[in-house]
């Protein structure tokens, strides 16, 4: 019998999962340079850039909340503010790790129940919620634990709109059913938010408008939706802020006073009182920061500035790190939305593209609003800096948004590989199989 080598007996043509291999001269096979996926066709690693931004923001949060918490430091436990913030951040990290492992299809399944639950909490808060700083925005749970439904509603609305817009796609745009449901829900929720927070209501409308554009709504219908928003907002504004209305002791009076103080402006020589205290000390902190700042822990104004570790933490960040640090932080948030846009433009399906962009726009818009208020471009309003400011509900909510973004980056097919596309379609229910209207052309694999 002739001696036959093993290479002559066995020639490998493909891998066990059907991937072709290149055959070498000796008959052995090696798979081409494509990297093995973590767990099945179309599944990749979570986006490292989104992870990077998230981790940096967590580090900034620990440093700056501690730096801004001078009034809360006691001789018995000087690290108490840092420990409290670290607990929430670790809880948020656990949420991110958990959500990134879930396929994005599960978010669609629970979008409506989450919206209904959060809407019920928001209604309860409006009627019988705990009032802090003159606004009913909290539900008291136990001891120092409070839940802030308006923060939860921001993410619930993003999730709900992603479902509605993603499952009501048609060639050339969103069908009328999806537009009507989205518009009505946004108006209802914005009305509830307006009662205790004008800024939250406006932010929700802007995020919703952005998501409708991303969802592919036709320009004519988009114009109608914006006109409806503007008309109803105008009617409510005229009714609530008319001179004939008695606004004494209401949130309307607070809004009017804040707008009047904003239009009046401040100057360094003004007498500091309860009405301009936050604005004045915030400006002092910004000026003290100069170009490169004074270093973390060397803030002068954190002792005097009310809510320095939450609603005005950006002023402390600038005081610590200067103009340079403030700009870098802005760019960090913008990188988050840019990366989300990159992933969304490659998604094959509408729902994950709308979801990841909705989450990113929500986070970045709130960050920019916070910064605009702190530097004096906008009137005073309580908006935490996402993933940095002290506050459990805000941190956990924004962490959920990051987790959903990472899930999309991991499970959404972002290439033209026919096998991956087919696998994704087999995984998704029929109503999530609509093509992404914002997908950019890609090279065929």
C-alpha positions as CSV (number, residue, x, y, z in Angstrom):
1,X,0.0,0.0,0.0
2,X,1.3,3.5,-0.9
3,X,2.1,5.8,1.8
4,X,-0.5,8.7,1.8
5,X,0.0,11.8,3.9
6,X,-2.7,13.1,6.2
7,X,-2.9,16.3,4.1
8,X,-3.7,14.2,1.0
9,X,-6.5,12.3,2.9
10,X,-8.2,15.3,4.4
11,X,-8.9,18.6,2.8
12,X,-10.7,21.3,4.8
13,X,-13.1,23.3,2.7
14,X,-15.1,25.1,5.3
15,X,-15.5,25.6,9.1
16,X,-18.2,23.9,11.1
17,X,-20.4,27.0,10.9
18,X,-20.1,27.2,7.1
19,X,-17.3,29.8,6.8
20,X,-15.0,29.1,3.7
21,X,-11.3,28.5,4.3
22,X,-8.3,29.1,2.2
23,X,-6.5,25.9,1.3
24,X,-2.7,25.9,1.4
25,X,-0.3,23.9,-0.7
26,X,-0.1,21.1,1.9
27,X,-3.9,20.8,2.0
28,X,-4.4,22.4,5.4
29,X,-7.0,25.0,5.8
30,X,-7.0,28.4,7.5
31,X,-9.9,30.6,7.8
32,X,-9.5,34.0,6.1
33,X,-8.6,37.0,8.3
34,X,-12.2,37.6,9.6
35,X,-12.3,37.6,13.4
36,X,-14.5,35.1,15.2
37,X,-17.7,36.6,16.6
38,X,-18.4,36.4,20.3
39,X,-21.6,34.4,20.2
40,X,-23.2,33.8,16.8
41,X,-23.5,35.5,13.5
42,X,-23.8,39.3,13.6
43,X,-22.9,39.5,17.2
44,X,-19.8,41.7,17.9
45,X,-18.1,43.3,20.9
46,X,-19.8,46.3,22.5
47,X,-18.6,49.6,21.0
48,X,-15.3,50.5,22.7
49,X,-15.8,54.2,22.1
50,X,-19.1,54.4,23.9
51,X,-17.6,52.3,26.7
52,X,-14.6,54.7,26.8
53,X,-16.8,57.9,27.1
54,X,-18.9,56.2,29.8
55,X,-15.9,55.2,31.9
56,X,-14.3,58.7,31.6
57,X,-17.5,60.3,32.7
58,X,-17.7,58.0,35.7
59,X,-14.2,59.0,36.8
60,X,-15.0,62.7,36.3
61,X,-18.1,62.2,38.4
62,X,-16.2,60.7,41.4
63,X,-13.6,63.5,41.3
64,X,-15.9,66.4,40.8
65,X,-18.7,65.4,43.1
66,X,-16.2,65.0,45.9
67,X,-14.6,68.4,45.0
68,X,-18.0,70.1,44.9
69,X,-19.3,68.6,48.1
70,X,-17.4,70.8,50.5
71,X,-20.6,71.7,52.4
72,X,-21.4,68.0,53.0
73,X,-18.0,66.9,54.3
74,X,-17.9,66.3,58.0
75,X,-15.0,65.6,60.3
76,X,-16.5,62.1,61.1
77,X,-16.5,60.9,57.5
78,X,-14.9,63.2,54.9
79,X,-15.4,60.5,52.2
80,X,-19.1,60.2,52.7
81,X,-20.1,62.2,49.5
82,X,-17.6,60.1,47.5
83,X,-18.8,56.8,48.9
84,X,-22.5,57.7,48.2
85,X,-21.7,58.7,44.6
86,X,-19.6,55.6,44.1
87,X,-22.5,53.4,45.2
88,X,-24.8,54.9,42.5
89,X,-22.1,54.7,39.9
90,X,-21.4,51.1,40.6
91,X,-25.1,50.4,40.5
92,X,-25.2,52.1,37.1
93,X,-22.2,50.1,35.9
94,X,-24.0,46.9,36.9
95,X,-27.0,48.0,34.8
96,X,-24.8,48.8,31.8
97,X,-23.1,45.4,31.9
98,X,-26.5,43.7,32.2
99,X,-28.3,45.6,29.5
100,X,-25.5,45.3,27.0
101,X,-25.9,41.5,27.2
102,X,-29.6,41.7,26.2
103,X,-30.6,41.6,22.6
104,X,-32.2,44.9,21.6
105,X,-35.4,43.2,20.6
106,X,-36.3,42.8,24.3
107,X,-36.3,46.6,24.8
108,X,-39.1,46.8,22.2
109,X,-41.1,44.1,24.0
110,X,-41.2,46.1,27.3
111,X,-41.4,49.6,25.9
112,X,-45.1,50.0,26.3
113,X,-45.3,48.6,29.9
114,X,-42.4,50.8,30.9
115,X,-44.1,53.8,29.5
116,X,-47.4,53.1,31.2
117,X,-45.7,52.5,34.6
118,X,-43.6,55.6,34.3
119,X,-46.6,57.6,33.2
120,X,-48.5,56.4,36.2
121,X,-45.6,57.4,38.5
122,X,-45.5,60.9,36.8
123,X,-49.2,61.4,37.4
124,X,-48.9,60.4,41.0
125,X,-45.9,62.7,41.4
126,X,-47.9,65.6,40.0
127,X,-50.8,65.0,42.3
128,X,-49.3,63.7,45.5
129,X,-45.5,63.8,45.1
130,X,-42.9,65.0,47.5
131,X,-42.1,68.7,47.0
132,X,-38.4,69.7,47.0
133,X,-37.4,73.3,46.1
134,X,-41.0,74.1,45.2
135,X,-41.6,71.3,42.7
136,X,-43.4,68.0,43.0
137,X,-40.8,65.8,41.2
138,X,-40.1,63.1,43.7
139,X,-41.7,60.0,45.1
140,X,-40.5,59.2,48.6
141,X,-39.6,55.6,49.1
142,X,-37.9,55.2,52.4
143,X,-35.5,57.3,54.5
144,X,-33.3,59.3,52.2
145,X,-34.4,57.3,49.1
146,X,-36.5,59.2,46.6
147,X,-37.4,58.4,42.9
148,X,-37.6,61.2,40.4
149,X,-40.1,60.1,37.7
150,X,-39.4,63.0,35.3
151,X,-35.9,61.6,34.8
152,X,-37.2,58.1,34.2
153,X,-39.8,59.5,31.8
154,X,-37.1,60.9,29.5
155,X,-35.7,57.4,28.8
156,X,-39.2,55.8,28.8
157,X,-40.3,58.2,26.1
158,X,-37.1,57.5,24.0
159,X,-37.8,53.7,24.3
160,X,-41.5,54.1,23.4
161,X,-40.9,56.4,20.4
162,X,-38.2,54.0,19.1
163,X,-40.8,51.2,19.3
164,X,-43.6,53.2,17.6
165,X,-41.4,54.7,14.9
166,X,-39.5,51.5,14.3
167,X,-42.6,49.3,14.0
168,X,-44.6,51.7,11.8
169,X,-42.3,52.1,8.9
170,X,-43.4,52.3,5.3
171,X,-41.5,52.9,2.1
172,X,-40.5,56.6,2.2
173,X,-41.2,57.3,5.9
174,X,-43.4,56.6,8.9
175,X,-47.0,55.7,8.5
176,X,-49.8,58.0,9.9
177,X,-50.5,55.6,12.8
178,X,-47.0,55.9,14.1
179,X,-47.0,59.7,13.7
180,X,-50.3,60.2,15.5
181,X,-49.4,57.9,18.4
182,X,-46.0,59.5,18.8
183,X,-47.4,63.1,18.7
184,X,-50.2,62.4,21.1
185,X,-48.0,60.7,23.7
186,X,-45.4,63.5,23.5
187,X,-48.0,66.2,24.1
188,X,-49.6,64.3,27.0
189,X,-46.3,63.7,28.8
190,X,-45.0,67.2,28.0
191,X,-48.1,68.7,29.6
192,X,-47.5,66.7,32.8
193,X,-43.8,67.7,32.8
194,X,-44.7,71.4,32.2
195,X,-46.6,71.6,35.5
196,X,-43.5,71.2,37.5
197,X,-40.6,71.7,35.0
198,X,-40.8,73.8,31.8
199,X,-37.2,72.7,30.8
200,X,-38.0,69.0,31.0
201,X,-41.0,69.5,28.8
202,X,-39.1,71.4,26.2
203,X,-36.2,68.9,26.2
204,X,-38.7,66.0,25.7
205,X,-40.2,67.8,22.7
206,X,-36.7,68.4,21.1
207,X,-35.6,64.8,21.6
208,X,-38.9,63.6,20.2
209,X,-38.5,65.8,17.1
210,X,-35.0,64.5,16.6
211,X,-36.1,60.9,16.8
212,X,-38.9,61.5,14.3
213,X,-36.3,62.9,11.9
214,X,-34.0,59.9,12.5
215,X,-37.1,57.6,12.0
216,X,-37.5,58.9,8.5
217,X,-40.7,61.0,8.8
218,X,-41.6,62.8,5.6
219,X,-40.8,66.5,5.6
220,X,-44.4,67.6,5.0
221,X,-45.7,65.5,7.9
222,X,-42.8,66.6,10.1
223,X,-43.7,70.2,9.5
224,X,-47.3,69.5,10.6
225,X,-46.1,67.8,13.8
226,X,-43.8,70.7,14.6
227,X,-46.7,73.2,13.9
228,X,-49.0,71.2,16.2
229,X,-46.4,71.2,19.0
230,X,-45.8,75.0,18.6
231,X,-49.6,75.8,18.5
232,X,-50.5,73.8,21.6
233,X,-47.4,75.0,23.5
234,X,-48.4,78.6,22.5
235,X,-51.9,78.2,23.8
236,X,-50.8,76.7,27.1
237,X,-48.1,79.4,27.5
238,X,-50.6,82.2,26.9
239,X,-53.1,80.7,29.2
240,X,-50.7,80.0,32.1
241,X,-48.6,83.1,31.8
242,X,-51.3,85.7,30.9
243,X,-51.4,88.8,33.1
244,X,-55.0,88.0,34.1
245,X,-53.9,84.7,35.7
246,X,-53.2,84.6,39.4
247,X,-49.7,82.9,39.6
248,X,-48.9,83.6,43.2
249,X,-47.2,80.7,44.9
250,X,-47.2,78.5,41.8
251,X,-44.5,77.1,39.5
252,X,-45.6,79.7,36.9
253,X,-44.5,82.4,39.3
254,X,-41.1,80.7,39.7
255,X,-40.8,80.5,35.9
256,X,-41.7,84.2,35.5
257,X,-39.2,85.3,38.2
258,X,-36.4,83.2,36.6
259,X,-37.1,84.6,33.2
260,X,-37.2,88.2,34.6
261,X,-33.9,87.7,36.4
262,X,-32.3,86.2,33.3
263,X,-33.4,89.1,31.1
264,X,-32.2,91.5,33.8
265,X,-28.8,89.9,34.0
266,X,-26.1,90.2,36.7
267,X,-22.8,92.1,37.1
268,X,-20.0,91.5,39.6
269,X,-21.0,94.5,41.7
270,X,-24.6,93.3,42.3
271,X,-25.7,92.6,45.8
272,X,-26.0,88.9,46.3
273,X,-29.5,87.7,47.4
274,X,-31.7,84.6,47.2
275,X,-32.7,85.4,43.6
276,X,-29.3,85.7,42.1
277,X,-27.2,83.7,44.5
278,X,-26.7,80.6,42.2
279,X,-26.0,82.7,39.1
280,X,-23.5,85.0,40.9
281,X,-21.4,82.2,42.6
282,X,-21.6,80.2,39.4
283,X,-20.1,83.1,37.4
284,X,-17.4,83.5,40.1
285,X,-16.5,79.8,39.8
286,X,-16.2,80.1,36.0
287,X,-14.0,83.2,36.3
288,X,-11.8,81.7,39.0
289,X,-11.2,78.6,36.7
290,X,-9.4,80.8,34.1
291,X,-7.7,78.8,31.3
292,X,-6.3,75.7,33.0
293,X,-8.1,75.7,36.4
294,X,-7.0,75.3,40.0
295,X,-6.9,71.5,40.2
296,X,-9.6,69.2,41.7
297,X,-10.3,69.9,45.3
298,X,-9.2,73.5,45.1
299,X,-12.6,75.0,44.3
300,X,-13.3,78.2,46.2
301,X,-17.0,78.5,45.3
302,X,-18.2,75.0,46.1
303,X,-18.6,76.2,49.7
304,X,-20.9,79.0,48.8
305,X,-22.7,77.8,45.6
306,X,-26.0,76.1,46.2
307,X,-26.4,72.7,44.6
308,X,-22.7,72.8,43.5
309,X,-22.6,69.0,43.3
310,X,-25.7,68.6,41.1
311,X,-27.4,71.4,39.2
312,X,-24.3,73.6,39.0
313,X,-21.5,71.0,38.9
314,X,-20.2,72.2,35.5
315,X,-19.1,75.5,37.1
316,X,-17.1,73.6,39.7
317,X,-15.6,71.4,36.9
318,X,-14.5,74.6,35.0
319,X,-13.1,76.1,38.3
320,X,-11.1,72.9,38.8
321,X,-10.0,72.3,35.2
322,X,-10.4,75.6,33.6
323,X,-11.7,76.6,30.2
324,X,-9.7,73.7,28.7
325,X,-11.3,71.1,30.9
326,X,-14.8,72.5,30.2
327,X,-14.3,72.3,26.4
328,X,-12.9,68.8,26.7
329,X,-15.9,67.7,28.6
330,X,-18.2,69.2,25.9
331,X,-16.3,67.3,23.2
332,X,-16.6,64.1,25.2
333,X,-20.4,64.3,25.2
334,X,-20.4,65.2,21.5
335,X,-18.2,62.2,20.8
336,X,-20.9,60.1,22.3
337,X,-23.6,61.3,19.9
338,X,-21.2,61.2,17.0
339,X,-20.3,57.5,17.7
340,X,-24.0,56.7,18.1
341,X,-24.6,58.3,14.7
342,X,-21.8,56.2,13.3
343,X,-23.4,53.0,14.6
344,X,-26.9,54.0,13.6
345,X,-25.9,54.8,10.0
346,X,-24.7,51.2,9.6
347,X,-27.7,49.5,11.3
348,X,-29.8,47.4,8.9
349,X,-33.0,47.8,10.9
350,X,-34.9,50.9,11.9
351,X,-35.6,50.2,15.6
352,X,-32.0,49.8,16.8
353,X,-30.9,52.9,14.8
354,X,-33.7,55.0,16.2
355,X,-33.1,53.7,19.7
356,X,-29.3,54.3,19.9
357,X,-29.7,57.8,18.5
358,X,-32.6,58.6,20.8
359,X,-30.6,57.6,23.8
360,X,-27.5,59.6,22.7
361,X,-29.5,62.8,21.8
362,X,-31.3,62.6,25.2
363,X,-28.0,62.4,27.1
364,X,-26.1,65.0,25.1
365,X,-29.0,67.5,24.9
366,X,-29.4,67.4,28.7
367,X,-25.6,67.9,29.1
368,X,-25.7,70.9,26.8
369,X,-28.7,72.4,28.5
370,X,-27.0,72.0,31.9
371,X,-23.9,73.8,30.5
372,X,-26.0,76.6,28.9
373,X,-27.7,77.3,32.2
374,X,-24.5,77.3,34.2
375,X,-22.6,79.7,31.9
376,X,-25.6,82.1,31.9
377,X,-26.8,81.7,28.3
378,X,-30.1,80.3,29.5
379,X,-32.3,81.0,32.6
380,X,-31.9,79.1,35.8
381,X,-33.3,75.6,35.8
382,X,-32.5,72.4,37.6
383,X,-30.9,70.0,35.1
384,X,-28.2,67.5,36.3
385,X,-25.1,66.9,34.2
386,X,-25.6,63.3,32.9
387,X,-23.5,60.6,34.5
388,X,-21.6,63.2,36.6
389,X,-24.0,65.2,38.9
390,X,-24.9,63.8,42.2
391,X,-28.3,62.1,42.1
392,X,-29.3,58.5,42.0
393,X,-32.3,58.5,39.6
394,X,-30.4,60.5,37.0
395,X,-27.3,58.3,37.1
396,X,-29.2,55.0,37.0
397,X,-31.5,56.3,34.2
398,X,-28.5,57.5,32.0
399,X,-26.7,54.2,32.7
400,X,-29.8,52.4,31.3
401,X,-29.5,54.5,28.2
402,X,-25.8,53.7,27.8
403,X,-26.6,50.0,28.3
404,X,-29.2,50.1,25.5
405,X,-26.7,51.9,23.2
406,X,-24.1,49.2,23.9
407,X,-26.7,46.5,23.2
408,X,-27.5,48.0,19.8
409,X,-23.7,48.3,19.0
410,X,-23.3,44.6,19.9
411,X,-26.4,42.9,18.4
412,X,-27.4,45.1,15.5
413,X,-26.0,44.0,12.1
414,X,-23.9,46.8,10.7
415,X,-22.5,45.1,7.6
416,X,-23.7,43.7,4.3
417,X,-22.8,40.1,5.1
418,X,-25.8,38.1,3.9
419,X,-25.4,35.4,6.5
420,X,-25.5,38.0,9.3
421,X,-28.4,39.8,7.8
422,X,-30.4,36.6,7.5
423,X,-29.5,35.6,11.1
424,X,-30.7,38.9,12.4
425,X,-34.0,38.7,10.5
426,X,-34.6,35.2,11.9
427,X,-34.0,36.5,15.4
428,X,-36.4,39.5,15.1
429,X,-40.2,39.5,15.2
430,X,-41.8,40.6,12.0
431,X,-42.6,44.1,13.2
432,X,-38.9,44.9,13.9
433,X,-37.7,43.9,10.4
434,X,-38.2,47.3,8.8
435,X,-35.1,48.7,7.0
436,X,-33.3,51.6,8.6
437,X,-34.3,54.7,6.6
438,X,-31.0,56.5,7.7
439,X,-28.6,53.7,6.7
440,X,-25.7,54.8,4.6
441,X,-24.6,52.7,1.6
442,X,-22.0,50.1,2.4
443,X,-19.6,47.8,0.4
444,X,-20.9,44.4,-0.4
445,X,-19.2,41.5,1.4
